[in-house]
Amino acid sequence: MKRNHSPWLYQLRQDRESTKLTKDIETDVVIVGAGIAGVSTAFFVLKHTDKRVVLVDRFKLAHGATGHNAGQITSYFERGFASIAEEFGLPMAAEGQQGVEDAWGLLDEMYTEAGLNIPVSRFVGHAGLSTVEQVNFHLKNNHMRKRAGLNIETIRIAEDAPFAPEISGQYAGLYTFVPHKEILDLLETESTEYIASLSYQKGCANSALLCQEVVGFLMTKYAERFSFYEHTPIEKVILKPTGALIDAGDHEMMAGHVVLCTNGFAGVTIINEGGLGINAKFHHLVHGTVGYMSGYLETMNKPPIAVSYFPQLSTMIEYDEESGDPYYYLTRRQYEYEGTRDVNLISIGGPELRLEDASVYGSDAEYPDDIINTIDTFVKKTYDTDPNKKIDYVFTWHGLMGYTRNGIRLIGCEPANPVLMYNLGCNGVGILPSIYGAKRVAQLLAGEVLGPSIFDIPQV
Ligand SMILES: Cc1cc2nc3c(=O)[nH]c(=O)nc-3n(C[C@H](O)[C@H](O)[C@H](O)COP(=O)(O)OP(=O)(O)OC[C@H]3O[C@@H](n4cnc5c(N)ncnc54)[C@H](O)[C@@H]3O)c2cc1C
């Protein structure tokens, strides 16, 4: 059995001191959860308002999903754009999708203003498709993206794909036929089951390292208005008409607003004094899925890539509660390991375990052998096919993802009491949506009136 050993946490400063809340305090905004959502929310609230901000985490900075993800920067939802448009209408779906894509600019803003120099790569990433259903699913999404005025994804279909003659005429102009080999080359595989590819802007970063560096910047730049406490679990929030009393165990905080950036598994009791009850049992709103990943190192002789592979048996072509076999996502990036910068890290994820009760997840749970084997079988079949090579998975890690009922992040004010706000629910892909949500929360706190969005909190 291997342990939960993440390449992202490995790169964090081990000598950084953490501070616990040791007194009662009063502030303007308390942000609960110091992953990418909480850290970027702190960044934009401090930047766009003059409010005092306290960021707290029950454990350590970026040690939740942010420290256990695949680190791909990508703007897709694990739910097709066409189905989001069906639920919310095309204009609102387009605005939401565009907002997440524009979060690339917000990431650049954070990076530049904080004066960071950590590696962040940006390139065109690819997905390999193997069935006509997967291809039609993405053609339909592309069709709706075009109608909505969004950039379309590049879809290539092998000219010898058996279903090629049957592609619907309405999708003309949304794909090109190419030699099969061109697709396999893009996907860096010889596995001929992949007969189409989908390409779009992607990137990669260590989002935990990003959090560490941004928090360091905020502590210096906003020393008068920003505090950060770790090992400070929030157990209860009592909402009043104009503020909240926050129970942090031995101490309490009074704040004008509380923003939950807890990925959904808050374990926080919320009492709305004098108002409607709030269903704060987030596992009723958000279910948990454990994602497993393995990573190995090799000489840095190839550029960064991000490729998702949807094998024939994979049913997960979109957000699907009952998803069957996994799809796999592989990233290759430059990685600094034991003081050397000339290695590539190949990280692969895919296998997942759905939890009925997310509170049973333990980040220190061992990494099951059968998952190592599942990932290794995939790698040997698809990417690193030398039968004589024994791959040493230096890193094996797992993390908890919060899925909302409709697969879309929750961003904004609690309808029953706007003192409480949310930027949570990773839904598989959470880095850019968290950053987008951070800016939106900051705008709301700055007093801007924003129109309805796909991220609004439903009444329950
Ligand atoms: C295996 C895996 C692969 C992924 N791959 C990608 C990817 O490639 N690209 C992508 O965009 N996204 C990916 N994600 C999702 C992405 O990592 C998350 O969406 C994102 O990191 C979530 O950030 P967050 O800040 O919302 O949550 P987290 O990082 O989980 O942070 C929440 C924080 O809240 C704290 N907290 C919770 N409850 C309390 C409380 N009561 N009191 C105080 N603190 C509390 C936790 O300790 C935690 O630090 C992946 C996730 C996993 C697990």
The ligand as an SDF file (V2000), in Angstrom:
LIG
                    3D

 53 58  0  0  0  0  0  0  0  0999 V2000
   -7.9080   14.2210   -7.9590 C   0  0  0  0  0  0  0  0  0  0  0  0
   -8.3600   15.5970   -8.3470 C   0  0  0  0  0  0  0  0  0  0  0  0
   -8.0220   16.1030   -9.5970 C   0  0  0  0  0  0  0  0  0  0  0  0
   -8.4170   17.3860   -9.9430 C   0  0  0  0  0  0  0  0  0  0  0  0
   -7.9700   17.9130  -11.1050 N   0  0  0  0  0  0  0  0  0  0  0  0
   -8.2660   19.1880  -11.4340 C   0  0  0  0  0  0  0  0  0  0  0  0
   -7.7120   19.7880  -12.5780 C   0  0  0  0  0  0  0  0  0  0  0  0
   -6.9110   19.2160  -13.2710 O   0  0  0  0  0  0  0  0  0  0  0  0
   -8.0920   21.0510  -12.8880 N   0  0  0  0  0  0  0  0  0  0  0  0
   -8.9630   21.7630  -12.1220 C   0  0  0  0  0  0  0  0  0  0  0  0
   -9.2990   22.9070  -12.4620 O   0  0  0  0  0  0  0  0  0  0  0  0
   -9.4820   21.2170  -11.0040 N   0  0  0  0  0  0  0  0  0  0  0  0
   -9.1350   19.9590  -10.6420 C   0  0  0  0  0  0  0  0  0  0  0  0
   -9.6180   19.4230   -9.4870 N   0  0  0  0  0  0  0  0  0  0  0  0
  -10.5100   20.2280   -8.6920 C   0  0  0  0  0  0  0  0  0  0  0  0
   -9.7460   21.3410   -7.9960 C   0  0  0  0  0  0  0  0  0  0  0  0
   -8.6050   20.8480   -7.3640 O   0  0  0  0  0  0  0  0  0  0  0  0
  -10.6480   21.9400   -6.9660 C   0  0  0  0  0  0  0  0  0  0  0  0
  -11.8130   22.3980   -7.5750 O   0  0  0  0  0  0  0  0  0  0  0  0
  -10.0380   23.1080   -6.2960 C   0  0  0  0  0  0  0  0  0  0  0  0
   -8.7470   22.8570   -5.8390 O   0  0  0  0  0  0  0  0  0  0  0  0
  -10.9580   23.4050   -5.1390 C   0  0  0  0  0  0  0  0  0  0  0  0
  -10.4440   24.4320   -4.4530 O   0  0  0  0  0  0  0  0  0  0  0  0
  -11.2380   24.8880   -3.1800 P   0  0  0  0  0  0  0  0  0  0  0  0
  -10.4560   25.9780   -2.6330 O   0  0  0  0  0  0  0  0  0  0  0  0
  -12.6610   25.1210   -3.5580 O   0  0  0  0  0  0  0  0  0  0  0  0
  -11.2610   23.5990   -2.2330 O   0  0  0  0  0  0  0  0  0  0  0  0
  -10.1110   22.9730   -1.3240 P   0  0  0  0  0  0  0  0  0  0  0  0
   -8.7970   23.0860   -1.9550 O   0  0  0  0  0  0  0  0  0  0  0  0
  -10.5810   21.6130   -0.9470 O   0  0  0  0  0  0  0  0  0  0  0  0
  -10.1010   23.9170   -0.0850 O   0  0  0  0  0  0  0  0  0  0  0  0
  -11.1270   23.9240    0.8720 C   0  0  0  0  0  0  0  0  0  0  0  0
  -10.4800   24.2300    2.2010 C   0  0  0  0  0  0  0  0  0  0  0  0
  -11.5110   24.4300    3.1510 O   0  0  0  0  0  0  0  0  0  0  0  0
  -11.0450   23.9740    4.3980 C   0  0  0  0  0  0  0  0  0  0  0  0
  -12.2070   23.7510    5.2490 N   0  0  0  0  0  0  0  0  0  0  0  0
  -13.2490   22.9370    5.0080 C   0  0  0  0  0  0  0  0  0  0  0  0
  -14.1340   23.0040    6.0170 N   0  0  0  0  0  0  0  0  0  0  0  0
  -13.6480   23.8900    6.9120 C   0  0  0  0  0  0  0  0  0  0  0  0
  -14.1090   24.3710    8.1630 C   0  0  0  0  0  0  0  0  0  0  0  0
  -15.2510   23.9520    8.6900 N   0  0  0  0  0  0  0  0  0  0  0  0
  -13.3550   25.2800    8.8310 N   0  0  0  0  0  0  0  0  0  0  0  0
  -12.1910   25.7340    8.3060 C   0  0  0  0  0  0  0  0  0  0  0  0
  -11.7120   25.2940    7.1170 N   0  0  0  0  0  0  0  0  0  0  0  0
  -12.4310   24.3800    6.4330 C   0  0  0  0  0  0  0  0  0  0  0  0
  -10.2780   22.7020    4.0410 C   0  0  0  0  0  0  0  0  0  0  0  0
   -9.3480   22.3630    5.0560 O   0  0  0  0  0  0  0  0  0  0  0  0
   -9.6290   23.0910    2.7320 C   0  0  0  0  0  0  0  0  0  0  0  0
   -8.2930   23.5520    2.9020 O   0  0  0  0  0  0  0  0  0  0  0  0
   -9.2300   18.1510   -9.0710 C   0  0  0  0  0  0  0  0  0  0  0  0
   -9.5640   17.6580   -7.8180 C   0  0  0  0  0  0  0  0  0  0  0  0
   -9.1190   16.3950   -7.4370 C   0  0  0  0  0  0  0  0  0  0  0  0
   -9.4500   15.9090   -6.0640 C   0  0  0  0  0  0  0  0  0  0  0  0
  1  2  1  0
  2  3  1  0
  2 52  2  0
  3  4  2  0
  4  5  1  0
  4 50  1  0
  5  6  2  0
  6  7  1  0
  6 13  1  0
  7  8  2  0
  7  9  1  0
  9 10  1  0
 10 11  2  0
 10 12  1  0
 12 13  2  0
 13 14  1  0
 14 15  1  0
 14 50  1  0
 15 16  1  0
 16 17  1  0
 16 18  1  0
 18 19  1  0
 18 20  1  0
 20 21  1  0
 20 22  1  0
 22 23  1  0
 23 24  1  0
 24 25  2  0
 24 26  1  0
 24 27  1  0
 27 28  1  0
 28 29  2  0
 28 30  1  0
 28 31  1  0
 31 32  1  0
 32 33  1  0
 33 34  1  0
 33 48  1  0
 34 35  1  0
 35 36  1  0
 35 46  1  0
 36 37  1  0
 36 45  1  0
 37 38  2  0
 38 39  1  0
 39 40  1  0
 39 45  2  0
 40 41  1  0
 40 42  2  0
 42 43  1  0
 43 44  2  0
 44 45  1  0
 46 47  1  0
 46 48  1  0
 48 49  1  0
 50 51  2  0
 51 52  1  0
 52 53  1  0
M  END
$$$$
